[in-house]
Amino acid sequence: MRNFRVVVNGNEYKVAIEEIAGADNSPVRHTEPTRPVANKEVVQAPAPAQQTSASSKSQLNGSVSGRVTAAMPGTILDVKVAVGDTVTMGQPLLILEAMKMENDVMAPCDGVVEEIHVVKGASVNSGDLLLVLS
């Protein structure tokens, strides 16, 4: 075992390196990587669906069946709706501050605000229930 002092970016480190007896000490050969052979057969992917269902749209926006959840941890800066309000898809429901940025939480679908589970100034975690639409 041999001990060395190594300085990296002004920081000093002491390292111990073990010499392997009988090891091949020849230099490492660098070779060019082999290139994959191109496949001549072309396979087309299926065409994407033209429309998505309302349930899949709501799941993409962080909600399931009208349940709007927090996509990230943060603080509620403002609640823009009240219980009983009618909302349309894409309408801002509240503002969530996360990492010094204000994020509008949008309605994933048309509906009526049934329940609001947060208030201005509340801290939320990712996945917390914010409000429920019907």
Backbone as a chain_set.jsonl record, in Angstrom:
{"seq": "MRNFRVVVNGNEYKVAIEEIAGADNSPVRHTEPTRPVANKEVVQAPAPAQQTSASSKSQLNGSVSGRVTAAMPGTILDVKVAVGDTVTMGQPLLILEAMKMENDVMAPCDGVVEEIHVVKGASVNSGDLLLVLS", "coords": {"N": [[0.861, -1.159, 0.0], [0.6, 2.141, -0.91], [0.987, 5.494, 0.078], [-0.367, 8.677, -0.783], [-0.362, 12.227, -1.311], [-2.809, 14.316, -2.476], [-3.782, 17.172, -4.242], [-6.671, 18.881, -4.992], [-8.323, 21.372, -6.615], [-7.365, 23.171, -4.669], [-7.92, 21.843, -2.321], [-6.652, 19.52, -0.023], [-6.025, 16.062, -0.104], [-5.525, 12.898, 1.406], [-4.549, 9.854, 0.165], [-4.655, 6.306, -0.111], [-3.178, 3.83, -2.006], [-3.427, 0.658, -3.275], [-1.149, -1.66, -4.538], [-1.471, -4.035, -6.99], [-0.267, -7.229, -7.021], [1.377, -8.976, -9.604], [-0.213, -8.035, -11.583], [-1.252, -7.093, -14.874], [0.615, -4.67, -16.258], [0.514, -3.335, -18.629], [-0.094, -0.745, -21.046], [-3.358, 0.685, -21.433], [-5.387, -0.047, -24.169], [-6.974, 1.99, -26.47], [-9.832, 1.75, -28.36], [-11.774, 2.302, -31.321], [-15.244, 2.851, -31.03], [-17.642, 0.41, -31.97], [-19.92, 0.696, -34.652], [-23.443, 0.532, -34.756], [-25.207, -1.704, -36.895], [-27.311, -0.586, -39.399], [-30.778, -1.14, -39.394], [-32.675, -2.311, -41.998], [-35.368, -2.683, -42.193], [-38.33, -0.932, -41.791], [-40.352, 0.082, -39.214], [-43.463, 1.315, -38.471], [-44.767, 3.413, -35.981], [-47.817, 3.174, -34.092], [-50.503, 5.415, -34.86], [-51.107, 8.34, -32.885], [-53.87, 8.78, -30.608], [-56.609, 10.805, -31.572], [-58.267, 12.293, -29.873], [-58.415, 12.776, -26.358], [-59.861, 11.274, -23.493], [-62.01, 12.837, -21.037], [-61.359, 11.991, -18.48], [-58.698, 11.139, -18.734], [-57.51, 13.541, -19.42], [-57.874, 14.971, -17.054], [-56.285, 13.49, -15.342], [-53.768, 14.021, -16.376], [-53.425, 16.627, -15.576], [-52.899, 16.508, -12.882], [-55.027, 15.683, -11.359], [-57.743, 13.569, -10.359], [-60.794, 12.536, -11.396], [-62.044, 15.119, -10.85], [-60.721, 15.844, -8.541], [-58.401, 18.04, -7.521], [-55.001, 18.184, -7.166], [-51.882, 19.086, -5.542], [-49.112, 19.626, -7.58], [-46.546, 19.983, -6.823], [-44.516, 20.74, -3.91], [-45.27, 23.665, -1.958], [-46.44, 27.056, -1.344], [-49.665, 28.399, -0.862], [-50.628, 31.19, -2.555], [-52.87, 32.583, -3.401], [-56.374, 32.088, -3.547], [-58.546, 31.731, -6.094], [-61.187, 31.094, -6.525], [-64.471, 30.224, -5.226], [-66.5, 28.09, -3.118], [-69.085, 26.605, -4.927], [-68.774, 28.102, -7.22], [-68.859, 28.166, -10.791], [-66.655, 26.712, -13.053], [-64.465, 26.716, -15.911], [-62.649, 24.545, -18.111], [-59.164, 24.992, -17.852], [-59.281, 27.382, -16.545], [-57.853, 29.578, -14.12], [-57.512, 28.413, -10.817], [-56.201, 28.664, -8.378], [-53.196, 30.119, -6.963], [-50.026, 28.81, -6.696], [-47.078, 29.051, -4.997], [-43.891, 27.984, -5.684], [-40.542, 27.23, -5.268], [-39.777, 29.947, -5.483], [-41.325, 30.777, -7.6], [-44.383, 31.708, -9.147], [-47.123, 29.677, -9.713], [-49.878, 29.016, -11.672], [-52.656, 27.126, -10.835], [-54.658, 25.285, -12.774], [-58.065, 24.651, -13.829], [-58.874, 21.331, -14.469], [-61.016, 20.447, -15.908], [-64.378, 21.285, -17.003], [-66.701, 22.416, -14.534], [-68.178, 22.523, -11.206], [-67.168, 24.13, -8.258], [-66.837, 22.155, -5.537], [-65.583, 21.602, -3.048], [-63.11, 23.261, -1.08], [-59.909, 22.843, 0.013], [-57.767, 24.281, 0.977], [-56.251, 27.329, 2.2], [-55.375, 30.788, 1.753], [-51.917, 31.281, 2.137], [-51.36, 28.806, 3.154], [-49.229, 25.949, 3.538], [-48.365, 23.388, 1.28], [-47.863, 19.969, 0.312], [-46.463, 17.89, -2.262], [-48.964, 16.243, -4.039], [-50.975, 16.733, -2.205], [-54.449, 17.282, -1.528], [-56.137, 19.894, -3.058], [-58.546, 21.12, -4.028], [-61.957, 20.196, -4.889], [-63.767, 19.403, -7.759], [-66.979, 19.159, -9.359]], "CA": [[0.0, 0.0, 0.0], [1.388, 3.377, -0.993], [0.225, 6.674, 0.47], [-0.101, 9.85, -1.593], [-1.069, 13.465, -0.987], [-3.349, 14.843, -3.718], [-4.424, 18.47, -4.087], [-7.673, 19.108, -6.027], [-8.962, 22.674, -6.418], [-6.903, 23.777, -3.429], [-8.209, 20.964, -1.18], [-5.682, 18.444, 0.09], [-6.567, 14.745, 0.26], [-4.552, 11.826, 1.575], [-5.111, 8.634, -0.403], [-3.827, 5.101, -0.056], [-3.403, 3.036, -3.208], [-2.874, -0.687, -3.151], [-0.588, -2.182, -5.768], [-1.883, -5.428, -7.179], [0.872, -8.018, -7.454], [1.145, -9.837, -10.753], [-1.171, -7.437, -12.512], [-0.733, -6.696, -16.177], [0.845, -3.237, -16.224], [0.607, -2.806, -19.988], [-0.998, 0.381, -21.233], [-4.704, 0.378, -21.893], [-5.566, 0.282, -25.583], [-8.248, 2.631, -26.783], [-10.309, 1.361, -29.68], [-12.949, 3.032, -31.798], [-16.463, 2.095, -30.762], [-18.263, -0.16, -33.157], [-21.177, 1.348, -35.014], [-24.485, -0.458, -34.973], [-25.626, -1.894, -38.274], [-28.653, -0.037, -39.588], [-31.811, -2.107, -39.733], [-33.325, -1.824, -43.21], [-36.812, -2.81, -42.062], [-38.901, 0.226, -41.133], [-41.588, -0.23, -38.508], [-44.124, 2.553, -38.111], [-45.47, 3.411, -34.698], [-49.236, 3.441, -34.274], [-50.858, 6.827, -34.809], [-51.668, 8.716, -31.582], [-55.308, 9.018, -30.6], [-56.922, 12.191, -31.895], [-58.832, 12.955, -28.717], [-58.283, 12.059, -25.108], [-61.075, 11.371, -22.696], [-61.96, 13.839, -19.955], [-60.672, 11.438, -17.313], [-57.253, 11.148, -18.948], [-57.07, 14.931, -19.346], [-57.797, 15.381, -15.657], [-55.14, 12.825, -14.723], [-52.565, 14.72, -16.807], [-53.326, 17.896, -14.857], [-52.681, 16.293, -11.461], [-56.258, 15.42, -10.639], [-58.47, 12.376, -10.747], [-62.237, 12.712, -11.234], [-62.389, 16.388, -10.22], [-59.885, 16.117, -7.363], [-57.215, 18.783, -7.939], [-53.937, 18.0, -6.171], [-50.666, 19.875, -5.741], [-48.102, 18.946, -8.383], [-45.254, 20.181, -6.172], [-44.672, 21.414, -2.621], [-45.195, 25.113, -2.039], [-47.32, 27.872, -0.511], [-50.808, 28.952, -1.581], [-50.59, 32.65, -2.531], [-54.203, 33.136, -3.601], [-57.44, 31.186, -3.991], [-59.304, 32.587, -7.003], [-62.567, 30.618, -6.647], [-65.169, 29.931, -3.974], [-67.396, 26.949, -3.219], [-70.281, 26.914, -5.7], [-68.422, 28.765, -8.475], [-68.758, 27.356, -11.999], [-65.368, 26.954, -13.7], [-64.258, 26.074, -17.199], [-61.334, 23.925, -18.249], [-58.078, 25.942, -18.067], [-59.457, 28.588, -15.724], [-57.023, 29.539, -12.912], [-58.233, 28.155, -9.576], [-55.407, 29.228, -7.293], [-51.785, 30.356, -7.281], [-49.132, 28.047, -5.834], [-45.68, 29.486, -5.108], [-42.929, 26.903, -5.463], [-39.189, 27.592, -5.682], [-39.774, 31.38, -5.795], [-42.084, 31.008, -8.824], [-45.822, 31.614, -9.0], [-47.691, 28.722, -10.65], [-51.333, 28.959, -11.699], [-53.255, 25.789, -10.865], [-55.792, 25.445, -13.675], [-59.146, 23.668, -13.772], [-58.622, 20.271, -15.439], [-62.238, 20.193, -16.659], [-65.49, 22.15, -16.619], [-67.384, 21.894, -13.363], [-68.56, 23.407, -10.107], [-66.293, 23.938, -7.102], [-67.574, 21.505, -4.447], [-64.856, 21.728, -1.778], [-61.789, 23.882, -1.117], [-59.193, 22.286, 1.16], [-56.622, 25.119, 1.328], [-56.497, 28.761, 2.375], [-54.227, 31.627, 1.421], [-50.818, 31.182, 3.092], [-51.15, 27.414, 3.583], [-48.16, 25.174, 2.916], [-48.848, 22.111, 0.771], [-46.869, 19.039, -0.203], [-46.825, 17.276, -3.528], [-50.026, 15.255, -3.907], [-52.032, 17.165, -1.279], [-55.713, 17.678, -2.139], [-56.348, 21.335, -2.998], [-59.97, 21.348, -4.123], [-62.72, 19.173, -5.587], [-64.75, 19.877, -8.729], [-67.957, 18.126, -9.776]], "C": [[0.907, 1.222, 0.0], [0.467, 4.547, -0.68], [0.65, 7.866, -0.372], [-0.882, 11.028, -1.034], [-1.49, 14.059, -2.318], [-4.039, 16.167, -3.413], [-5.359, 18.678, -5.276], [-8.392, 20.401, -5.693], [-8.601, 23.297, -5.068], [-7.186, 22.948, -2.188], [-7.237, 19.791, -1.186], [-6.351, 17.163, 0.569], [-5.412, 13.774, 0.416], [-5.208, 10.544, 1.092], [-4.115, 7.503, -0.262], [-4.189, 4.245, -1.259], [-2.691, 1.708, -3.04], [-2.377, -1.147, -4.506], [-0.938, -3.656, -5.868], [-0.704, -6.194, -7.755], [0.478, -8.894, -8.631], [0.149, -9.268, -11.752], [-0.473, -7.057, -13.805], [-0.61, -5.18, -16.198], [0.975, -2.638, -17.614], [-0.392, -1.668, -20.161], [-2.361, -0.073, -21.773], [-4.829, 0.815, -23.342], [-6.953, 0.888, -25.777], [-8.63, 2.246, -28.198], [-11.513, 2.207, -30.046], [-14.187, 2.207, -31.486], [-17.052, 1.571, -32.061], [-19.59, 0.53, -33.408], [-22.232, 0.288, -35.257], [-24.865, -0.516, -36.452], [-27.057, -1.403, -38.398], [-29.611, -1.138, -40.018], [-32.586, -1.551, -40.92], [-34.84, -1.899, -43.12], [-37.34, -1.632, -41.248], [-40.224, -0.179, -40.509], [-42.207, 1.09, -38.081], [-44.855, 2.39, -36.794], [-46.943, 3.671, -34.956], [-49.518, 4.935, -34.122], [-51.438, 7.159, -33.451], [-53.163, 8.972, -31.707], [-55.57, 10.5, -30.84], [-57.448, 12.955, -30.693], [-58.588, 12.098, -27.49], [-59.55, 12.243, -24.311], [-60.905, 12.398, -21.589], [-61.213, 13.301, -18.758], [-59.167, 11.427, -17.509], [-56.717, 12.566, -18.94], [-56.929, 15.368, -17.896], [-56.623, 14.716, -14.96], [-53.849, 13.505, -15.136], [-52.363, 16.004, -16.037], [-53.206, 17.704, -13.355], [-53.952, 16.059, -10.687], [-56.884, 14.144, -11.156], [-59.925, 12.623, -10.402], [-62.595, 13.974, -10.446], [-61.594, 16.735, -8.98], [-58.598, 16.78, -7.848], [-56.183, 18.704, -6.82], [-52.735, 18.864, -6.521], [-49.647, 19.053, -6.518], [-46.724, 19.021, -7.744], [-45.471, 20.847, -4.813], [-44.545, 22.924, -2.787], [-46.156, 25.785, -1.083], [-48.442, 28.441, -1.379], [-50.764, 30.482, -1.44], [-51.978, 33.257, -2.645], [-55.15, 32.029, -4.04], [-58.387, 32.051, -4.801], [-60.759, 32.173, -7.172], [-63.157, 30.395, -5.259], [-66.066, 28.721, -4.2], [-68.668, 27.394, -3.941], [-70.002, 27.61, -7.013], [-68.391, 27.757, -9.621], [-67.455, 27.732, -12.698], [-65.316, 26.223, -15.029], [-62.838, 25.533, -17.261], [-60.283, 24.986, -18.583], [-58.187, 27.22, -17.259], [-58.568, 28.49, -14.489], [-57.891, 29.377, -11.66], [-57.525, 28.774, -8.381], [-53.984, 29.415, -7.762], [-50.94, 29.655, -6.229], [-47.707, 28.548, -6.064], [-44.791, 28.308, -4.763], [-41.592, 27.343, -6.036], [-39.126, 29.032, -6.208], [-40.485, 31.7, -7.111], [-43.568, 30.844, -8.538], [-46.378, 30.717, -10.103], [-49.204, 28.763, -10.55], [-51.758, 27.501, -11.73], [-54.559, 25.952, -11.616], [-56.832, 24.347, -13.467], [-58.899, 22.612, -14.846], [-59.831, 19.971, -16.318], [-63.282, 21.236, -16.255], [-66.157, 21.566, -15.389], [-67.751, 22.978, -12.371], [-67.645, 23.097, -8.927], [-67.137, 23.389, -5.949], [-66.92, 21.747, -3.09], [-63.533, 22.45, -2.034], [-61.078, 23.463, 0.164], [-57.986, 23.116, 1.592], [-57.081, 26.557, 1.514], [-55.227, 29.51, 1.985], [-53.179, 31.524, 2.525], [-50.52, 29.767, 3.546], [-49.973, 26.792, 2.841], [-48.728, 23.83, 2.489], [-47.667, 21.279, 0.302], [-47.356, 18.48, -1.527], [-47.87, 16.194, -3.285], [-51.136, 15.639, -2.952], [-53.269, 17.592, -2.065], [-55.93, 19.174, -1.947], [-57.832, 21.681, -3.035], [-60.626, 20.25, -4.947], [-63.729, 19.853, -6.486], [-65.745, 18.77, -9.007], [-68.507, 18.471, -11.127]], "O": [[1.845, 1.327, 0.79], [-0.683, 4.584, -1.117], [1.833, 8.063, -0.65], [-1.912, 10.863, -0.38], [-0.655, 14.285, -3.194], [-4.791, 16.273, -2.444], [-4.92, 18.658, -6.426], [-8.998, 20.527, -4.629], [-9.455, 23.886, -4.406], [-6.738, 23.309, -1.1], [-7.023, 19.151, -2.215], [-7.136, 17.172, 1.517], [-4.442, 13.817, -0.341], [-6.292, 10.184, 1.549], [-2.902, 7.708, -0.29], [-5.363, 3.967, -1.503], [-1.508, 1.652, -2.707], [-3.087, -1.04, -5.506], [-0.719, -4.424, -4.931], [-0.199, -5.866, -8.829], [-0.606, -9.477, -8.657], [-0.279, -9.966, -12.671], [0.717, -6.746, -13.83], [-1.619, -4.476, -16.16], [1.501, -1.534, -17.76], [-1.424, -1.639, -19.49], [-2.474, -1.081, -22.471], [-4.422, 1.92, -23.701], [-7.958, 0.356, -25.305], [-7.838, 2.401, -29.127], [-12.187, 2.758, -29.176], [-14.178, 0.988, -31.661], [-16.966, 2.212, -33.109], [-20.294, 0.902, -32.469], [-21.961, -0.735, -35.886], [-24.844, 0.493, -37.158], [-27.916, -1.764, -37.593], [-29.301, -1.955, -40.885], [-33.101, -0.435, -40.853], [-35.533, -1.242, -43.896], [-36.856, -1.365, -40.148], [-41.105, -0.714, -41.182], [-41.561, 1.894, -37.41], [-45.48, 1.362, -36.53], [-47.289, 4.324, -35.941], [-48.852, 5.628, -33.352], [-52.189, 6.357, -32.897], [-53.657, 9.335, -32.774], [-54.823, 11.35, -30.356], [-57.121, 14.127, -30.506], [-58.557, 10.869, -27.562], [-60.235, 13.257, -24.442], [-59.785, 12.779, -21.248], [-60.506, 14.048, -18.081], [-58.423, 11.677, -16.561], [-55.589, 12.792, -18.501], [-55.972, 16.058, -17.544], [-56.018, 15.316, -14.072], [-52.914, 13.572, -14.338], [-51.223, 16.435, -15.859], [-53.397, 18.665, -12.61], [-53.964, 16.22, -9.467], [-56.586, 13.697, -12.263], [-60.257, 12.889, -9.247], [-63.361, 13.908, -9.485], [-61.773, 17.815, -8.418], [-57.789, 16.139, -8.52], [-56.444, 19.1, -5.684], [-52.591, 19.318, -7.656], [-49.355, 17.914, -6.155], [-45.837, 18.232, -8.069], [-46.516, 21.461, -4.593], [-43.807, 23.404, -3.647], [-46.632, 25.17, -0.128], [-48.2, 28.908, -2.492], [-50.853, 31.004, -0.329], [-52.25, 34.31, -2.069], [-54.774, 31.144, -4.809], [-58.971, 32.998, -4.273], [-61.5, 32.837, -7.896], [-62.443, 30.38, -4.256], [-66.36, 28.367, -5.341], [-69.254, 28.425, -3.61], [-70.896, 27.709, -7.854], [-67.947, 26.623, -9.441], [-67.174, 28.911, -12.913], [-66.028, 25.242, -15.245], [-61.945, 26.002, -16.555], [-60.484, 25.79, -19.493], [-57.281, 28.052, -17.285], [-58.519, 27.433, -13.859], [-58.869, 30.1, -11.466], [-58.159, 29.334, -7.487], [-53.603, 28.932, -8.829], [-51.11, 29.872, -5.029], [-47.189, 28.481, -7.179], [-44.914, 27.709, -3.694], [-41.527, 27.786, -7.183], [-38.508, 29.302, -7.238], [-40.276, 32.771, -7.68], [-43.97, 29.957, -7.786], [-46.137, 30.96, -11.285], [-49.761, 28.569, -9.469], [-51.275, 26.728, -12.557], [-55.461, 26.661, -11.168], [-56.517, 23.257, -12.99], [-58.731, 22.955, -16.016], [-59.699, 19.32, -17.354], [-63.094, 21.974, -15.288], [-66.178, 20.347, -15.216], [-67.652, 24.173, -12.649], [-67.38, 21.931, -8.633], [-68.034, 24.066, -5.448], [-67.596, 22.054, -2.108], [-62.914, 22.27, -3.083], [-61.578, 23.696, 1.264], [-57.249, 22.7, 2.486], [-58.151, 26.952, 1.05], [-54.146, 28.927, 1.902], [-53.499, 31.66, 3.706], [-49.535, 29.538, 4.248], [-49.75, 27.072, 1.663], [-49.48, 23.201, 3.235], [-46.614, 21.808, -0.057], [-48.535, 18.592, -1.862], [-47.688, 15.33, -2.427], [-52.149, 14.944, -2.884], [-53.156, 18.189, -3.135], [-55.913, 19.671, -0.821], [-58.325, 22.432, -2.194], [-59.948, 19.471, -5.617], [-64.454, 20.753, -6.063], [-65.415, 17.588, -8.909], [-69.34, 17.737, -11.66]]}, "num_chains": 1, "name": "protein.A"}
